[in-house]
Structure formats: structure tokens, C-alpha cells
């Protein structure tokens, strides 16, 4: 497994590259240091939208990179239960 295989690892790598502490990032995102720690360790089940938008702005990235990483195409269908979700068929002409 590569070092940035998880969203938490990507958050930590970007935070450290910006020379930010967890506390500084937490303050900028309007959350606690414990929340940032939970994001980075994978213990958080979700990130509130306002915090996610601040996180993206502070880390200078985008949601696709945070969620999927560098190797996934932005247009790839999401994986559900180990299988790719099929795209709906085009509407009849």
C-alpha cells in the first residue's frame, strides 16, 4: 500500500507540506484538533461541507484528489461493494 492510499494520509501529507500543525489547520477549518487527527487517522466517518471546503482551500488541493488520490480519474464511476457502478443507459431517442 502506498503512503497516500487513504484520504487521511493525503490530508496529513499536504498539511505537512504546507508546514501547518493540526491545530493551525483545525482553526482554519473551524474544527477541533481532535477532528483533524481523526481525519488523518481515518477515524472520522465524514467531514462537514464547510470544513471540507476550508480544508481544500488551506491545502491547495481539490476534492477529487483528497477522496480518490492521484491515480483515479475524475470521471471514473465510484466503486460500490468491490464492483464498479454501471452508468445508466442513455435515454431512448
C-alpha positions, 0 to 999 in steps of 0.5 A, a space after each residue: 500500500 502506498 503512503 497516500 492510499 487513504 484520504 487521511 494520509 493525503 490530508 496529513 501529507 499536504 498539511 505537512 507540506 504546507 508546514 501547518 500543525 493540526 491545530 493551525 489547520 483545525 482553526 482554519 477549518 473551524 474544527 477541533 484538533 481532535 477532528 483533524 487527527 481523526 481525519 488523518 487517522 481515518 477515524 472520522 466517518 465524514 467531514 462537514 461541507 464547510 470544513 471540507 471546503 476550508 480544508 481544500 482551500 488551506 491545502 491547495 488541493 481539490 476534492 477529487 484528489 483528497 477522496 480518490 488520490 492521484 491515480 483515479 480519474 475524475 470521471 471514473 464511476 465510484 466503486 460500490 461493494 468491490 464492483 464498479 457502478 454501471 452508468 445508466 443507459 442513455 435515454 431512448 431517442 
